[in-house]
Amino acid sequence: MDDRGNARGYYGEFGGSFIPEILVATFDELTAAFSEAKADPEFWARYAELMSTYSCRPTPLTFCERLTKHFGGAQIYVKREDLNHTGAHKANNVMGQGLLVQRMGKTRVIAETGAGQHGVATATMAAKFGFDCTIYMGEIDVERQRPNVFWMERLGATVVAVTDGTRILKDAINEAFRDWVTSMDDTHYVLGTACGPHPFPEMVSYFQSIIGSEARDQIRAQTGALPKRIYACVGGGSNAMGIFSAFLDDSEVELIGVEAGGRGLETGEHASRLACGDASVGVAQGYKTYFLQTDDGQMRETHSVAAGLDYVGVSPILANLRDEGRVRFESATDREVIDALALTLKMEGLVPALESTHAFVQAFKEAPNLSPDDVIIINQSGRGDKDIFTVADAFEDPKWREFIKRKAEEYDAGA
Ligand SMILES: *Cc1c(COP(=O)(O)O)cnc(C)c1O
């Protein structure tokens, strides 16, 4: 699957590399280093070894007996990316890029982060490899994500609060690129998802493909067959590409990407680029894909209960797979996500992240209409501990909300 883009990173009409002249040599260097690493069988072996000793790989594939009985249709299995170090599939990507940075002989990494999860994962990787690390974050996000900022700093990273523009993720991206233009000799930019200029979509998908290759072996060992359907949530698209990639050539396996329906597609307050007709093709942030934008090309505000899905663009690889009809796209609303989370907690003792729960919503809608002989897999991209305030809020439990907030503030003040 990794070679489906042409040499310049096009997937159909999507992808490519729209970067300032000054960064061209750096991208060429990265593309060459990645191609060499991919061709070197020892590189993947080292990656797999690192992930098994540092991040709980292979992650289990869990049969959900009670949910299966509850819906009375397909057998429901869950791929447990929540058990990775730092709590999500993001570890697969950052550790892989860490090995590549080491191979290129660079000594410093930078990244941007919105909700802070990618920042924590990158800071963790930098500590493990002994790299200097700077994380760019909009000033507003720094305020909203105090606990993540706390951990990034304890892990040795410098967190820069970006005060330009609207002081959120897109301003942090601009600032990170500004840094890279002056530091590229010793610095690598760790992009967090399967988006951005070539080779990032391919490279991030490559490292995440460990999810699907494990899941394929596991489902065959546990059930003797391939699954009928696979569900994954889609923010930038990296966990979805990760689990889908091993099954792209199995035409009998249906692949379903689930986007953030937010307050409902009809309200316009969502982050659904491929499941509804609101997005249009454009070039931004260095690549071509479907963006949620106005007629004159301004990026629209997006909304989701899950910060990790709240993004205007989407992987060019998924955009192409959608247009080719290989991946079907659906959306789940904030309300549906909270209901599915409540059910999953009580019936299985699983704590999926709000992002991941979007995939559970769609699986729960479809499972009752399938036969008990059918097997489906849901990719649980991460764990929900980080969502404690949002969930307490949604369950309308002011007592706990206040308690948790106070404790967090005390903790922060003492730090
Ligand atoms: C960041 C994140 C996502 C969204 O990113 P993708 O690149 O679309 O996978 C999904 N789930 C979790 C738990 C995340 O932390």
The ligand as a Tripos MOL2 file, in Angstrom:
@<TRIPOS>MOLECULE
LIG
   15    15     1     0     0
SMALL
NO_CHARGES

@<TRIPOS>ATOM
      1 C1         -4.9180   12.0700   17.5260 C.3       1 LIG1
      2 C2         -5.9340   11.0250   17.6860 C.ar      1 LIG1
      3 C3         -6.8170   10.6420   16.6410 C.ar      1 LIG1
      4 C4         -6.8840   11.3540   15.3140 C.3       1 LIG1
      5 O1         -5.7890   11.1850   14.4940 O.3       1 LIG1
      6 P1         -5.7380   10.2690   13.1930 P.3       1 LIG1
      7 O2         -4.5040   10.7320   12.5280 O.co2     1 LIG1
      8 O3         -6.9780   10.4940   12.3940 O.co2     1 LIG1
      9 O4         -5.6460    8.8620   13.6630 O.co2     1 LIG1
     10 C5         -7.6850    9.5890   16.8570 C.ar      1 LIG1
     11 N1         -7.7280    8.9460   18.0370 N.ar      1 LIG1
     12 C6         -6.9160    9.2860   19.0680 C.ar      1 LIG1
     13 C7         -7.0350    8.5310   20.3520 C.3       1 LIG1
     14 C8         -5.9990   10.3290   18.9280 C.ar      1 LIG1
     15 O5         -5.2210   10.6490   19.9670 O.3       1 LIG1
@<TRIPOS>BOND
     1     1     2 1
     2     2     3 ar
     3     2    14 ar
     4     3     4 1
     5     3    10 ar
     6     4     5 1
     7     5     6 1
     8     6     7 2
     9     6     8 1
    10     6     9 1
    11    10    11 ar
    12    11    12 ar
    13    12    13 1
    14    12    14 ar
    15    14    15 1
@<TRIPOS>SUBSTRUCTURE
     1 LIG1         1 GROUP 0 **** ****
